[in-house]
């Protein structure tokens, strides 16, 4: 089983057993969460029985378990304008939630 879900403005190709990092979700660790926005679903993973939503499939849901929350690697944003004495250095760490896909129904 393969599905494409949408969460946090991004799309993820998932199947049961996958562990993925998504944008931070307001859910406690250990709880189950349902992703209702399923864009594509393939029951046999062979590409012959593919259901494509326009824009989403109403009868398919993906259930996942929240493993942990964390912060990603630090990114440095550096702005510079020559001959103007303007420099600006900013760091950013994106927050994420790691989830494990349990089932696709």
C-alpha positions in Angstrom: 0.0 0.0 0.0 1.3 3.4 -1.0 -0.3 6.8 -0.4 0.6 10.4 -0.9 -0.5 12.6 2.1 -0.5 16.4 2.5 0.4 18.1 5.8 2.1 21.3 6.6 2.0 22.5 3.0 4.1 19.6 1.8 3.4 16.2 0.2 4.8 12.9 1.4 4.9 9.4 -0.2 4.2 6.9 2.6 3.6 3.3 3.3 2.9 1.4 6.5 6.1 1.2 8.7 7.7 4.4 7.3 9.1 7.0 9.7 8.9 10.5 8.4 9.6 14.0 9.7 6.8 16.5 9.1 6.2 20.1 10.1 5.5 20.4 13.9 2.1 19.1 14.9 0.3 20.0 18.2 0.0 16.4 19.4 1.5 14.7 22.4 4.2 12.0 21.9 2.8 8.5 21.8 -0.7 9.6 20.5 -2.2 8.5 17.2 -3.0 11.1 14.6 -5.0 10.8 11.3 -4.1 12.5 8.1 -7.3 13.0 6.2 -5.8 14.7 3.2 -4.8 11.8 1.0 -4.0 12.8 -2.6 -3.2 9.4 -4.1 -3.7 5.8 -3.0 -2.4 2.6 -4.5 -3.7 -0.6 -2.8 -1.4 -3.1 -4.4 1.8 -1.0 -5.0 1.9 -2.2 -8.6 0.6 1.0 -10.3 -2.5 -0.7 -11.8 -5.2 0.2 -9.3 -4.3 3.8 -8.5 -6.9 6.2 -7.1 -6.2 9.9 -7.6 -8.2 12.5 -5.7 -9.4 15.7 -7.2 -8.0 17.3 -4.9 -8.4 14.7 -2.1 -9.8 11.2 -1.6 -12.7 11.2 0.8 -12.8 7.6 1.8 -9.1 7.0 2.5 -7.2 8.0 5.7 -3.7 7.5 6.9 -3.1 6.7 10.6 0.2 7.4 12.3 1.8 7.4 15.7 3.7 10.5 17.0 7.2 9.4 18.0 8.9 12.6 19.1 9.3 16.3 18.5 12.6 18.0 17.7 14.5 20.7 15.9 16.3 20.3 12.6 19.9 21.3 11.7 20.8 24.9 12.2 20.7 27.0 9.0 22.6 30.3 8.7 21.0 33.2 6.8 23.5 35.9 5.9 22.5 39.1 4.3 25.2 41.5 2.9 25.1 44.7 0.9 28.4 45.9 -0.5 29.7 49.4 0.1 26.8 50.1 2.6 28.2 48.6 5.8 25.2 46.3 6.1 25.6 42.8 7.3 23.1 40.6 9.1 23.6 37.0 10.3 20.6 35.0 11.5 20.3 31.4 12.6 17.2 29.2 12.2 16.2 25.7 13.4 13.0 24.3 12.0 10.8 22.4 14.4 9.5 19.0 13.3 7.5 16.0 14.4 8.6 12.5 13.7 5.7 10.1 13.0 5.5 6.4 12.1 2.8 5.4 9.6 0.7 2.6 11.1 -2.0 1.9 8.5 -3.7 3.2 5.4 -7.5 2.6 5.3 
